[in-house]
Amino acid sequence: MREKAATLPNVQLEQGTVTSLLEENGTIKGVQYKTKTGEEMNAYAPLTIVCDGCFSNLRRNLCSPKVEVPSSFVGLILENCQLPHANHGHVILADPSPILFYPISSTEIRCLVDVPGQKVPSVSNGQMATYLKTVVAPQIPPELHDAFIATVDKGKIRTMSNRSMPAAPHPTPGALLMGDAFNMRHPLTGGGMTVALSDIVVLRNLLRPLTDMNDASTLCKYLESFYTLRKPVASTINTLAG
């Protein structure tokens, strides 16, 4: 998507790590960022879209973040096995929480086990392997059982916390939050990209008729409707994910 956008004549692609927002009299004027060589640069624009993901270090300037961690995903890659229904994702409604399987290549299947709570069994001392073998393995489809156990025995186990955060923006002249930096839900349904792309369409339609975006306060008031217009899709996806 980035490569596609970069081919457009009105797009200039600059890559770096944004370190801060540039603010002047309550208005966001742009960003400060570091290039690959470590050089600090400033970029200015009438509207800055902040979309730096679930670990955003910029969102605190633009919203009241209340990030919750209801569970964690334990990830494994199963090899040389077949799903009950080829080329489909599978959600197992297990106890105490769901298990997700989906193909990532002709020979590999990704497994994501939802483990409730903020603290998961330790991988390093073997508690996680025991949990996966005794609690999870008996509940998965028999076609996947042996490959699941083999992957656990190899110790190829990864964990990542699942985060949720309601949208609570502070309308700020010159800037707008989008994506996981703005609103998160449990990733089991894969709804994050759906919400983000829907938000992009809403924003595009709002910006399309504008010929001048240099009046920051007027633009900010105009874009407040973004938060209302995004709700039908975003709220539905968030509810399903919850």
N, C-alpha and C positions, 0 to 999 in steps of 0.2 A: 504494500500500500504506500509505503514511504517512497519507494522508487517510482511508482506511478505518479504520485503527487509531484515529485521533483522534475518530471518531464514537462509540466505545465509552464507556459511562458511567464505567468505572473507569480511563480513560486521560486524563492531562493532558499536552497537548503543549506543550513549551517548546523554543524554537529558539535556538541560540547556538553558539559555538565552545568546545569543552572544552579547557582549558589544562592541567589537572592532575587527578590523583586525590587525594582527601582521605584521608590515612592516619593511623591512630591506633593505636599499640601493635601494629603488624603487621596491622591489619585495615583494609580499604578501607571508608570510611564514606559515600562519595559522590564528587561531582566539583565542581570549580570551572570556571565557564565565563563567557564574555563574550557579552553580548547584541549585537544589531545596533547599538545606540547606544554600545557600548563599556563598558557598566556590568558590573562583575564581580559574579557571583552564585555562591552555593553551593547545591547540591542534595544531599539526603541520602536514602539508601535502604538497606535491609538487604542488597540484592544489586544491584551495578552491573554491567551487561553492557557490556563494552568491544568495540565493533565499528566502529572508525573507519578501516577500509579498509587498502589495501596500503601507504599511506604513514603508517601509525599512529605517532603520537608518544607513545602510552601503553603499547604492548605491552611495552616493555623492563622495565616494573614487574612484569609477570605471566608472562613466559616468557624463554627464551634464544633470541632471534631469530637465525637463520642464513639471511639472505636471499641468494639467488643470482640472477644475471641471465644466464640461458643464451642469450638472444637478444632481439631487438627486433621489434616489429611496425611495418611501414611501411604506413600507411593512405592509401588513395585512394578517391574516390567517382566511379564511372563513370556517365556520363549517356547516356540514349537508346540503350541496347543491351539485348539479350535474353540471359538465361542459357540454357544448353543445355536445362535442365529448369526450367520456370517455377515460381516460388514455392518453390523448394528451395535449401538451402544447398549449396555445392559445395566440396569439399576436393581440391585438386590436389596429388598427391604428387610434387612437383617436386624438382629437384636445385639447391641442397643441402638444401632444407627446404620444408615445405608452404606452399601459397597458399590463402587462403580467400576465397570470394565468396558474398555473400548479399544479397537485395533489402532495401532500407530504405524504398522508396516505389515507386509505379507506374513511375517514370522513372529511379530511381537504384539503383545496386548498390554496396555497400561491398566493397572489396578490401583484404585484410590479407595482406601478404607477410612471412613469417617470415625474418628475417636473422640467422643464427647469430653468436654472439660478443657481447662487451660493447661493442664499438665498431662503429658502422655507417658506411657511406660518407657523406660530407658532402653535405647538401642544398644548402648555400649556394654551394659551388664547382662544382656540377654532377656530382660523382662519383655521387651517388645516382641521378640521372636516367640516367646512362650504365649503371649497374648494372641498373636496372629495364628498360631497353631491350634490353640485350645478353644478360643472363642470364635475366631473368624472362619478358619478353614472348614469346620463342620457345616457351615451355612452356605458355602459357595457351590455353584454347579459342579457335578462330578467330573465333567470334561476338563475343568480347570484345576482340580484339586492337586494333582501330582506336580504340575508346573508351579503352582502357588507355593507348595511346601519346598520345592527345589530352590526357588528364588529366595525364600526366607532363610534356608540353610546356607545359602551363599553370602548372606549378610548384606545383600544389596537393597537396603531399606532407607528411604528418605522421608523426612517429615517436614510439614509446613503448616503453620497456623492458618486457620480460616478466619477471616475478619468480616465484620459487618459494621456499617456506619450509616445512619440515616442522613439524608441531605438536610443540612442546616446552614444555608449560606448567609453571609453578610454581604448584601449587594454593595460592591465596591467599584467606583468609577475606574475604568481602564482595564478591568480584569474580570475573568469568568472562570469558574471551576468546571471541569468535566471529567468523566471516567471514574476510575476507582479513587482518584484523589478527592472526588466530590461525594460519591455515594457507593457503598459496597453492600453486597448481600452474600449469603453462603454460595460458594462456587459449584455446588453439586449439579445445578441445572445448566451451568455454562452461560448464565444470563448476563454476565458482565459486558461481553462484547455486544450483545443485543441492545442493552440499555445505552451503551456508549454510542453505537452507530445510530440509534434512534435519536439520541440527543444531538448528534451532528446534523441530522436532517432538519430537526426543529430549529437549530441555530442558523443553518444555511438559509432556511426559508425566511427567518427574521431579518437576516443581514442583506438578503438579495436586493430588496428595493432601496437600500440606503446608498446615497451618493457621497455622503460626507460623514466620517466617523470621528472627527476631531473635537467635537463638543462632548467631552467625557461625561459630564453630569447628565446631559440629555440622553446620551447613549445608554448610560447606566439605568435610567428610569425606563427607557424603551425595552431594555433586555430583561427587566424584571418579569415580563410576561413569559420568558423562557421557562422559569421555574413552575409556572402553572401549566403551560402547554406540554411539558415533558411528563407530567404526572400520569396520564392514562396508561402509557406503556410502562414507564418505570415502576409505578406502584403495583401493577399487575405482576411484573417479573419479580419484584421484591417479595410480594406476598407468596408467590409460588415457591420461591427459594427458601422462604422461612418455614 
